[in-house]
Amino acid sequence: SRWPPDDIAMKQGRPMFCQVLIILIAPAMKSTRQFLFRSLLAAALMSAFGAHAGDSAPPAPQAQLIGRFAEGVSAGTAEIVAFHAASRSAFITVDRRNQPSSFQRVSLRGLSSSALANPVQASNLTSGAITSVANHVNGNGFSAGGVQSLDIAGDLLAIAVQASPKTDPGLVAFYRLDTQGNASFLKKVSVGSLPDGLKFSPDGSQLVVANEGELSATFATDGIDPVGSISIIAVKQGMPADQAVTLDFSDFNAGAKRSIELPAAVRIGRIGASVAQDMEPEYVSISADSSRAYVTLQENNAVAVVNLRQPHIERLLPMGVKD
């Protein structure tokens, strides 16, 4: 067997480590022709990188810090960063006490290729406007309790907003960015409890949101443990849909119609919790052809494979253990 499986190491956009892995296991292939092809490919790759016998080792890669942004450094700033090409800007999450549930633009227009003389204290990137997401989404029974993540596709920015309390359904706020990096609020779309990681598909047609569904901070007294879920928001011609399709894991609960598909190695941590309650989706990665999402279930030591063309959870992959 090998890792990743073929459905994760996509035919299109396969990471280089997957190619190397295939080369390493080529002797196990049944076809001599395949083995010879892989061997020749391995030799070509080694030659291209100067790795054949007798050559000195290639120079070690070097990195220089050419840009640094530091402003009001504290917890709750710049946990997540996304790049907007048209305005040459980075956008960062901001969740400070005096600036809660916000994001900020940082201009990269003046970035040079020269290394910073003082990489520890220098701050040569230009700070831009801070946008209060709370001002745009609060109301009608919703109160923002913080921002978790953001992503950008073209000129569309999406940011995950948890509710207060966090066990209530959260939402995603969408903004349009112009060539100067100015953000205009478009709409908000309701998703599951505690939206955390989110990601646009490579073709920009969908946004996938991992809703962590953490139990209440006062669970011992209130017993509140919302289900973890995955929301999919369609995007057409740059405009997100008004409603999300939200998938949960109830079908994998004991006695439910897909309970037999729950691998024994998927960890269920809280005694008395259903599978749907215990699943806590965290981060999202999407295949190069935009057909599947891979969502980490970090508390459960597993990954959920989500079909995006006909939205449903295809299967759960346990990550196993290592010594």
C-alpha positions in Angstrom: 0.0 0.0 0.0 1.0 3.6 -0.4 0.1 7.0 0.9 -1.7 9.2 -0.2 -4.3 7.0 -1.9 -4.9 7.7 -5.6 -8.1 9.7 -4.9 -6.2 12.1 -2.7 -3.0 12.4 -4.9 -5.0 13.7 -7.8 -4.1 12.9 -11.4 -4.1 16.6 -12.0 -1.9 18.8 -9.8 -0.2 15.8 -8.1 2.3 17.1 -5.5 5.9 16.3 -6.3 6.3 14.1 -3.3 3.7 11.8 -4.8 5.7 11.5 -8.0 8.8 10.6 -6.0 6.8 8.1 -3.9 5.6 6.4 -7.1 9.2 6.2 -8.4 10.4 4.6 -5.1 7.7 1.9 -5.2 8.0 1.2 -9.0 9.7 -2.2 -8.5 6.4 -3.5 -7.1 4.6 -2.7 -10.3 3.5 -5.7 -12.3 4.3 -4.2 -15.7 7.9 -4.2 -16.8 7.2 -1.4 -19.2 5.8 0.7 -16.4 8.9 0.0 -14.3 11.3 0.9 -17.1 9.4 4.1 -17.7 9.4 5.1 -14.0 13.1 4.2 -13.8 13.9 6.4 -16.7 11.8 9.2 -15.3 13.7 8.9 -12.0 17.0 9.1 -13.7 15.9 12.2 -15.7 14.7 13.9 -12.5 18.0 13.1 -10.7 20.0 14.3 -13.7 17.9 17.5 -13.9 18.7 18.3 -10.3 22.4 17.3 -10.5 21.9 14.4 -8.2 23.8 11.7 -10.2 26.8 10.0 -8.8 30.0 11.9 -8.7 28.4 15.4 -8.6 28.9 17.6 -5.6 25.8 18.3 -3.6 23.6 21.1 -4.9 23.8 24.4 -3.0 21.4 24.6 -0.1 18.4 26.8 -0.7 18.6 30.2 0.9 15.9 32.6 2.0 16.0 36.3 2.9 13.4 38.3 4.7 12.4 41.1 2.4 9.2 42.3 4.0 7.8 42.5 7.5 4.6 44.0 8.9 4.4 44.7 12.7 1.7 47.0 14.1 0.2 46.7 17.5 1.7 43.2 17.8 -0.6 41.1 20.1 -2.6 38.0 20.1 -5.5 38.0 17.7 -3.7 39.5 14.6 -2.6 38.0 11.3 -3.4 34.4 12.2 -4.5 33.9 8.6 -3.2 35.7 5.5 -4.5 35.8 1.9 -3.1 37.6 -1.2 -5.0 39.8 -3.6 -3.2 40.0 -6.9 -5.0 43.0 -8.4 -4.2 45.4 -5.6 -0.9 43.7 -4.6 -2.1 43.4 -1.1 -2.2 40.9 1.7 -5.3 40.7 3.9 -5.0 39.5 7.5 -7.5 38.6 10.2 -7.7 41.0 13.1 -9.4 40.1 16.4 -8.0 42.4 19.1 -9.9 43.7 22.1 -10.3 47.2 20.6 -10.8 45.9 17.0 -12.8 42.7 17.2 -14.1 40.6 14.3 -12.2 42.6 11.6 -9.7 42.2 8.8 -6.9 44.5 7.5 -5.2 45.3 4.2 -1.4 45.4 4.1 0.1 46.8 0.9 2.9 45.0 -0.8 3.4 47.6 -3.6 6.6 48.9 -2.1 8.2 45.5 -1.6 11.7 45.2 -2.9 14.0 42.2 -3.4 16.6 43.5 -0.9 16.9 41.8 2.4 15.9 43.7 5.5 18.9 45.1 7.5 17.1 44.4 10.7 14.7 41.5 10.2 13.7 41.4 13.8 12.5 44.9 14.3 12.0 46.4 10.8 8.4 46.9 9.5 8.6 48.0 5.8 5.1 47.0 4.6 2.4 49.7 4.5 -0.7 49.1 6.7 -4.1 49.8 5.2 -7.6 50.2 6.3 -9.1 47.9 9.0 -12.6 46.7 8.1 -15.0 45.9 10.9 -16.9 42.8 9.9 -19.0 43.0 13.0 -20.5 46.3 11.8 -21.7 44.6 8.6 -23.1 41.4 10.1 -24.4 42.2 13.5 -28.2 42.4 13.8 -31.3 40.2 13.3 -30.3 38.0 16.2 -26.6 37.6 15.2 -23.7 38.9 17.2 -20.1 38.4 16.0 -17.8 36.6 18.4 -14.6 36.7 16.3 -13.2 35.9 12.9 -11.4 32.6 12.2 -10.1 32.6 8.6 -10.3 34.3 5.3 -9.7 33.5 1.6 -9.7 35.3 -1.7 -10.7 34.2 -5.2 -10.2 36.8 -7.9 -11.7 40.0 -6.3 -14.0 38.1 -3.9 -13.0 37.9 -0.2 -14.7 35.6 2.2 -14.2 35.6 6.0 -15.5 33.1 8.6 -17.3 34.7 11.6 -18.3 32.8 14.7 -21.4 33.7 16.6 -21.6 34.8 20.3 -22.1 32.3 21.8 -19.8 30.2 19.6 -22.3 27.3 19.7 -24.8 29.2 17.7 -24.6 29.0 13.8 -21.9 31.2 12.4 -21.7 32.9 9.0 -19.4 33.9 6.2 -19.2 37.5 5.2 -18.3 38.3 1.5 -16.6 41.5 0.2 -15.7 42.8 -3.2 -12.1 44.1 -3.5 -11.1 46.8 -6.0 -7.7 47.4 -7.6 -6.7 49.6 -4.6 -7.7 46.9 -2.1 -10.7 48.7 -0.9 -13.4 46.3 0.4 -17.1 46.6 -0.2 -19.5 44.4 1.8 -21.7 42.2 -0.4 -23.6 39.8 1.8 -23.5 37.3 4.7 -24.4 33.6 4.4 -25.3 31.5 7.4 -23.3 28.3 8.0 -22.7 25.8 10.8 -21.5 26.3 14.4 -18.0 27.9 14.7 -16.9 28.2 11.1 -13.1 27.8 11.1 -11.1 27.0 8.0 -12.5 28.0 4.6 -11.3 27.7 1.0 -12.4 28.7 -2.5 -12.2 25.9 -5.1 -9.5 26.5 -7.7 -12.1 27.3 -10.3 -13.7 29.8 -7.9 -17.1 28.2 -8.2 -17.5 27.2 -4.6 -16.4 28.1 -1.1 -16.0 25.2 1.4 -16.3 26.0 5.1 -15.2 23.7 8.0 -17.6 24.3 10.9 -15.9 23.1 14.0 -18.9 22.8 16.3 -16.9 22.9 19.5 -18.8 22.1 22.7 -19.8 25.0 25.0 -17.2 26.5 27.3 -19.7 25.7 30.1 -20.5 22.2 28.8 -20.3 20.7 32.3 -23.4 22.7 33.3 -25.3 23.3 30.1 -24.4 20.2 28.1 -24.4 22.0 24.8 -22.4 20.2 22.1 -23.4 21.3 18.5 -22.6 19.0 15.6 -19.6 19.6 13.4 -20.4 20.3 9.8 -19.2 21.3 6.3 -20.9 24.1 4.4 -20.6 24.6 0.6 -21.5 28.0 -0.9 -21.9 28.2 -4.7 -20.4 31.2 -6.5 -21.7 32.2 -9.9 -20.1 35.1 -11.9 -18.4 36.3 -8.8 -21.5 36.4 -6.7 -22.1 34.0 -3.8 -25.4 32.2 -3.3 -27.7 33.4 -0.5 -27.8 30.0 1.2 -25.2 27.3 1.8 -25.5 23.5 1.5 -24.5 22.2 5.0 -23.4 18.6 5.5 -23.1 16.9 8.9 -22.1 13.5 10.1 -25.4 12.3 11.5 -25.6 9.4 9.0 -22.5 7.9 10.7 -24.1 7.9 14.1 -24.7 4.5 15.8 -27.6 2.8 14.2 -27.8 5.4 11.3 -27.8 4.3 7.7 -24.1 4.8 7.2 -22.9 3.7 10.6 -21.2 0.6 9.1 -19.0 3.0 7.0 -17.4 4.6 10.1 -13.8 3.2 10.3 -12.9 1.8 13.7 -9.8 3.9 13.7 -11.7 7.2 13.7 -11.4 8.6 17.2 -14.5 9.5 19.1 -13.2 11.3 22.1 -16.1 12.4 24.4 -17.9 9.6 26.2 -21.6 9.9 25.4 -21.1 12.0 22.3 -22.7 11.0 19.0 -20.4 10.8 16.0 -22.0 14.0 14.6 -21.3 15.9 17.8 -17.7 14.6 18.2 -16.6 15.4 14.6 -14.8 18.8 14.5 -13.9 19.9 11.0 -10.9 22.3 11.0 -9.1 22.9 7.7 -10.0 22.5 4.0 -8.0 21.5 0.9 -9.5 21.1 -2.5 -8.5 19.0 -5.5 -7.0 20.8 -8.6 -10.1 19.9 -10.6 -12.4 21.4 -7.9 -14.3 18.1 -7.7 -13.5 17.1 -4.1 -12.7 18.7 -0.7 -10.5 17.1 1.9 -11.5 18.4 5.4 -9.4 17.6 8.4 -11.1 16.2 11.5 -8.2 16.9 13.8 -9.9 15.8 17.1 -10.9 12.6 15.4 -7.6 11.8 13.7 -9.3 11.6 10.3 -10.1 13.4 7.0 -13.5 13.7 5.4 -13.6 13.4 1.7 -16.4 15.6 0.3 -17.9 15.3 -3.2 -18.4 18.9 -4.5 -20.2 18.1 -7.7 -23.0 16.2 -5.9 -22.5 17.5 -2.4 -22.1 14.7 0.1 -19.5 13.2 2.3 -18.0 10.3 0.4 -16.0 8.7 3.1 -13.9 9.2 6.3 -10.2 8.4 6.2 -8.6 7.6 9.5 -5.0 8.8 9.7 -3.7 5.9 11.9 -0.8 6.1 14.3 3.0 6.3 14.0 5.6 5.2 16.5 
